[in-house]
Each structure stands twice: as structure tokens, then as C-alpha cells.
Amino acid sequence: MTPNPKLGNRIILLSVAIVFAVASLFAQWGTIKLTADDLRDSMTINGQKVGMEGMLSGMMSSMLTGMTVPLTGQNGSVGLGPIKLPYWLAIAAVIFGLAVTITNATGISDVPRNIIRGLLGFGLVISLWALVVMLLRGSIGLGAFMLIGAAIAGLLHQQNQNRSDI
């Protein structure tokens, strides 16, 4: 069997995509502005929700409302109804999907492509959802774009694999 000369280039591209995905963990994804509702909904002490009643809490709420909070891949999350999905979970899914793509391309493993597409798609959807939230409530940083690019690189590789199988 003759080695595929394009395989080396694909592995390099996928490795660079992994580097971008890892870097998105530390990069700023954006900032959001705090509202009084955010403060009222998220005030917890030792895991117990604290009500925002009284003069002191009203004063704290008015002082903190309008502040911007930077979000990174480590501290940000996306709310989907009652579920909060942290950005780092999407980053881990993309990194794992890219790593498995490399092992599949080199013949080390044979993980089904639908599982890999699911991992990469999950990271892509969470990143896009984070961009929408930050567009509506704050400003956009580089982190989400880095993860989107990494996920798209993996998905494009999967698409090219389908074409070469025909």
C-alpha cells in the first residue's frame, strides 16, 4: 500500500486545529453586561440561593448592574433552558474529536465518523450559541472563533474522507 502524500498535510492541519482548540480554553470568548436579573438569579452562598431582599442587597445590585464580566473557555457557560453547558466541555469535545480523527486517518483506530461528527458538531453548536449570546449582551472575543475554526477543520476533514471513500 502506497502512503497518501496528502495525509501528512491533513495531520498537520488537524494538529494546528487542536492547538487552536486548546488556545481557546485560555482566550477571551467575550464579555457580557450584568443585569439586575442576572444578579438576582445567581446569588448563591455555599450552594444555597440567596434572595436579594433588603436595602443592602438592592444597593449591591445597583452597584454591580452594568458591569462587564470577561468570559474565557474556563469560566464561561451557555444556558440551554435549565442546563448550563460550560465552554470547556465544548472545547474538550472538539479536541477529542480532532485527536480521534488523526488516529483514524493514520489507521491506529477505527471510530465511526458519526461519533466524531457529533463531538465536533457539539463544539461548533455551543460556540455559535455563545457568539449569539455575546452579540446580544456584550462583546465578542477571539476564543469562540478559534474553537469554531478548529471544529470546522475537523468536519471538513470528515467530509473529504467521505469523498475519498467513493
N, C-alpha and C positions, 0 to 999 in steps of 0.2 A: 504494500500500500504506500503510495507516494504522499508525503506530507503536503498539506494545504498551505501555500505561501501566505494566504490571507489570514490564516489562523493566528499567526504571531501578531499581526496588526490588530485583530479583534481582541486578543487578550490584553494587549497594551491599552486599547481604548477602554475596555471593561475595568482594567486596573485603575486607570485615571478616574473613571466614574466612581469607583469605590473610594478613592481619595477625596473626591468632591462630596460624596455622601458623608464620610467621616468628618470632613471640614464643616459640613452644615450643622453638625452637632454643636460646634462652638461658635458658629457665626450668628449674627443677629438676624432673626427672621422678620423683625419689625417692632413697632411699638403700638400699644393701644392706650386710649384715654380712659381713665377710670370714671365711672358714673356712680351716682348715689346708689343705684340698684346693684351694681357690682359689689359695692362695699357692704350693703345690707345683706346680700345673698352669701357672701363669702367670709364673714367674720366668724372664725372658729378659734377656740382655745382648747387644747388637748383633745381635739377631735369633736368637741361639742359645739354646736351652733350657738352663737351669742347674739341675742337680739340687740337692735340698735335703738334702744329707748333712752330717754333722758336727755338732759342738756349737754352733758359731756360727749355722748355718742353723736348727737346732732352736730356739735362743734367739730368733732373729728371728721365726720362725714363731709361737712362743708369745706374743711381744710384740704382733704385728700381728693375731693371731686375735681376732675380736670387734670390731675397729674397724669403723666405718661409713664407707662411701665415697659421697659425693653423685654422682648421675648427672644429667647435663644432656643436651640434644639434641646437644651437641657431643662428649661423651666416652663416652656410653653405647652399648651394643650388646646385641642379643638373639642368643643362640645357638640355632640350629636344627640340631642334630646337629653336624657338623664345620664348618658355615658360621656365621660371625658377621656379622650384618647391623647396621650402625651406625644409630642413630636418625636421624642427619642424612639418610640415604638415604630413609627413610620420609617425612621432612619435605619433602625435595626432590620426591618423587613427588606428594605432596599439593599442594604449591604449583604444580607444573607442571600437574597435573590441573585445579586450580581456574582457573589462567590460561587454559588451553585451553577450559575451559567458558565463560569470559567471551568469548573470541574467537569461539567457536561461537554463543553467544547473540546477539552483535552482528552476525553474518554475515561476520566477517572470515575465518574458517576453517571447514572442514567435516571435522573429525577425527571418526572413528567413535566412537560413545558407548561401545562395549565397551572401547576403549583407555582412555578417560577413567575408566570404572568400574574397570578393572584398576589404574590408578595410585592412585585414591582408595581402593580396597579393599585394596591392598598397604599403604598407610599406616595404614589402620584395623586391619588384622590385626596388624601389627608393634606398634602402640600397645597393643592389647588384650593381646598376648602379654607386652609389657613390664610392664603392670599386674599380670598374673598372677605373673610372676617377682618383682616387688617386694612383692606381697602375701605371698608365701611366704618371702621372705628379708629383708625390711626394711620400709620405709615408702614411702608413695605421695606424690608431689609433684603439682604442677599441670600440668607440661608435657605429659604423656600425655593428660590430659583436654582440653587445648587442641587438640591435634592430632586427637583423636577427634571433637571438635565440628566442626572445620574439614572433616574428611573426610565426616562425616555431612551437613553443609550442602551439600557438592558432590554427594553421592549423592542427596539429596532433590531437588536441582535437576534431576538427570538423570531421576529418577522423574517429576517434574512435566512435563518435556519430553515424555516418552512419552505422558502423558495428553493433552497438547495436540495431539499429532500425530494422534490418533484422530479 
